Amino acid sequence: MHDLKHKVFVKSNYYEVVLHSDMEDGGYWVECPALPSCVSQGDTEEEALIMIKDAIEGHLEVAAKRHKKVAQ
């Protein structure tokens, strides 16, 4: 399988993600290039895409909290 690009909608924005086959363990892993180190995985393509949405939300929440602490 080739890497597949998708767009996911999270917190009123679209993020491009790249879905990869996990050749070692089976299933899929997915990354969001716009958010370094934001990755997830799933047994199916659908599950991996759902999981990356959750990972993106968490990444954005942590970034917002860190920004608020720095700004204070």
C-alpha positions in Angstrom: 0.0 0.0 0.0 1.2 3.5 -0.8 1.0 6.2 1.8 -2.4 7.8 1.6 -3.1 11.5 2.3 -6.3 12.4 4.0 -7.8 15.6 5.5 -9.4 15.4 8.9 -11.5 18.1 10.6 -10.6 19.0 14.1 -11.6 22.1 16.1 -12.8 24.1 13.0 -9.7 23.4 11.0 -8.7 20.8 8.4 -5.4 18.9 8.9 -3.6 16.9 6.3 -2.6 13.5 7.7 -0.7 10.6 6.1 -1.8 7.0 6.6 0.8 4.3 6.4 0.6 0.5 6.5 2.3 -1.0 9.5 4.3 -3.7 7.8 5.7 -5.1 11.1 2.7 -5.3 13.3 -0.2 -5.0 10.8 -2.8 -2.3 10.9 -1.9 1.3 10.2 -0.1 4.3 11.6 -0.9 7.9 10.8 0.9 11.2 11.2 0.0 14.8 11.0 3.0 16.6 9.3 1.8 20.0 10.4 2.1 19.0 14.1 5.5 17.4 14.7 5.4 14.2 16.7 1.6 14.0 16.4 1.1 10.3 15.4 -1.3 7.5 16.2 -2.3 4.0 15.0 -5.2 1.7 14.5 -6.1 -1.8 13.4 -8.1 -0.4 10.4 -7.8 2.7 8.2 -11.0 4.1 9.8 -9.8 3.5 13.3 -6.4 5.1 12.6 -8.1 8.2 11.2 -10.4 8.4 14.3 -7.4 8.0 16.6 -5.3 10.8 14.8 -8.2 13.2 15.3 -8.0 12.5 19.0 -4.2 12.9 19.0 -4.5 16.3 17.1 -7.1 17.5 19.7 -4.7 16.6 22.5 -1.8 18.1 20.8 -3.6 21.4 20.3 -4.9 21.5 24.0 -1.4 20.9 25.3 0.0 23.6 23.0 -2.6 26.1 24.1 -1.9 25.4 27.8 1.8 25.8 27.3 1.3 29.1 25.5 -0.9 30.4 28.3 1.8 29.5 30.9 4.5 31.3 28.8 2.3 34.4 28.3 1.6 34.9 32.0 
